[in-house]
Amino acid sequence: MILHSLQKMREVDINNVLIVTGREHIGHIVDLLGSGSDYGIDLTYKVQDVADGIAGALRLAESFVGNDSMLVLLGDNIFWDDISHFVNKFKEQQKGAKVLLSEVNNPQRFGVPVIKENTIIGIEEKPDYPKSNYAVTGIYMYDCSVFDVIRGLIPSNRGEYEVTDINNFYLQNNLLTFDILSGWWTDAGTHLSLMKANELVSDDKYMSRFSEIFDL
């Protein structure tokens, strides 16, 4: 799955990538990817010693990002779209954040946007009664002020710093935009969704596109 994320970075001409992972995985990932030169990418690694959430992982990227903006891809997200258009739209914003949505059959598993008149007015984390059929995917774009936002977060009941809290901060300050993926998207957080992800990436069209990006 990590190669999928690198493919998506290459599609938007991002060649400097930070990978954040836990202690138990770092050795395997470095063995697989090395410096990234085989894939036309310069890789930097950070270890998330404590499983304190997505926002906790993002906090480790501050020195890497500096004053730039960033594209964040969660490693268990698999999707078809080339997101270059969305990234370019985010650049035109010049500040704030952008999230990408996907229509799903089981929104209870995800952060769910509350949408009114084509505007997100709230994001609910894994609601029992979702107010839309959309999921906030693990595709985020942030300006460098995100690190100030993270410093002000309070851990959730799970003891984690939640990415939904980051997105809601930008939302409350009228700095959050969104777009909707047109192609397929899935996470691989359950056995069933992992099976679905494997089926999707086994498609000949996907494999041809993947091979083209990496000159395989």
N, C-alpha and C positions, 0 to 999 in steps of 0.2 A: 504493500500500500504506500510505502514511503516514496517509491518511484513514481506513483501517480501524482503525488503532490509536487515532486520535482518537475514532472512533465508540465503541470499547470503553471508553475513558475516560469519555465522556459517559454511557454506560449505567450506570456505577457512581458517577455524580455527582461525578467529579473534573474540576474546571474550571481548575486550575493545572497546567500540563504543561511539563516540560523536555524538549527534543529535543536529543539528542547525535548529531552526525554528523561526517563527515570534511570536510576542506577542499574536496574536489572536488565535494561535494554541497550545501554550505551555501547557496550563492547560489540554486540552483534551489528549494530547500525554502522559503527565506524569500520568494522571489517567489511561490510557490504559496500559502503560508499566511499571510504577513504577521504581524500581531499575534495572529491567531487569532480576532479579533472576529467574522469572518464565520461562524465555527463555534461561537460561544458559549463560547470557551475563551481563557484568557490564556496565551500562549506565551512561554517563555524559551528561548534557544538557547545551546549550548556547542559548541565545535569540538574534536574529538579530533584533535590534530595528528599523533599517532603511532598507528598501528594496533596497539595493545598489548592488545587483547582486550576482552571484554565487561566484565570487572571493572575494566579501565582506564577504560572509558567511565563506569561507575558512580561511580568515584572523583571525577569531575567534578561529580557531583550533590550533594556534601556541603553546600555553602553554600545550595543551593536547598532541600534537605530539612530541614536544621537538626535539631531534636529530634523530628521527625515520623517516621512510617513511610511506606513508599512502595510503589507498584505499578510494576513494571518490565515493559514490553512490548517485545520485540524487533520491529523494524519489518518483518522478513520473515516473521513468523508471521501466518497467516490462520486464523480459527476461527469457529465458529458460536455457541458458548455465550455467553449473558449471564453474566458471572462475578461478578455482584453478590453472590450467595450465598456464594461462596468468599471474597470480600473481607470480608464481614461476619464469617465464621468466623475469618478472620485477625485482625480487630479484637478478637475475644473472647479470642484468645491473649494479647494485650497485649505479648508480646515474642517474639523468634525470627524464623523464616522459614517460608514456605509455598511449595511448588512445585506446579504442575499437570501432570498426566501425560496422555498420549494413547496408545492402543494403535495400533501401526504395523506395517507389513509388513517394514520394513527398519531395525530398531533399530540396526544397525551404524553408521548415519550420525549417531547422536545420543548424548547422555548417557543412559545406561540405568540405571534404578533396580534394585537387587537387593532384592526384597521377600520378607519372611518373616513369616507370621502378621499380615498387614495392616500391617506396619511396614517402612519403608525401612531397610535395614541397611548400604547402601553405594550409591554412584553411580559407574559406570564410564564414562569418556569414550571413545566410539566403539570399543567392544570388538569383537574379531574373533568372539568367541563369547558373544553376549549372554545374560544370565541371566534375562531377561524380554522380553516383546514390547512393553514400554512405553518411550516416550521422555519425557524431561523436556522439556517444551515451553519456549518462550521467554517464559513468563509467571511472574514471580517476585514475591514479596512479602517485604519485609525491614523490620526495625526499624532505628533509626538506628545501632545498634552495627555494622552492616555495614561502615561506613567504617573502624572499628578492625580488622575482619577483613581488609579489603583492604590496609591498611598492612602487615600481617604476611605477605602472600602473596609467593611466589617465582615468577618467570616460568617457564612451562613450556618444553618443548623447542622449541616454536614461537615462543618469545620473547614470549608473551602471558600476561596475568593471567587465569586461567580462572575462569569463573563456577562450574564444577563444584567447584573448590577452596573457594569460598565456601559452597556448599551442603553440602559434606562437613564443613566446620567446624561449621556449625549442627547437622548430623546427629550428629557426635561429641559434641556438648554437649547432646544430647537436646532441641534447640530447633527441629527441622525437622518440619513436618507436610506432608501432601500430600492432594490430591483428584484425581479423574479426570474429565476432560472427557467428556461424553456425546455431544456432537455431533461433526461433522467438524473436523479440524485438519490443517493442512499448513504446512510452511515453504516458502520460495521460493528455496532455496539452490542448486538445480540447474535446468537447462533444463526437465526433466520436471516437477519440482515447481512451477516457475513456471507452466507450462502448466496444471497441475492447479488451482493457485490461481486463475488467470484463469477457468477453467470454473466453479469453485465460486462465485465472487463474481458471475458473470453470471446466476446463478439468480434467477428472478423474486422468490422469497421473500426472498432476501438483499437484493436491490436495494430492495424495498419497505420493509424494515426500516431499511436505510441511509438512505433518503430521509426516513423518519419521524424519525429521530434528528436529522438536520440540517435538517429543515423544508424539504426541497427540493421 
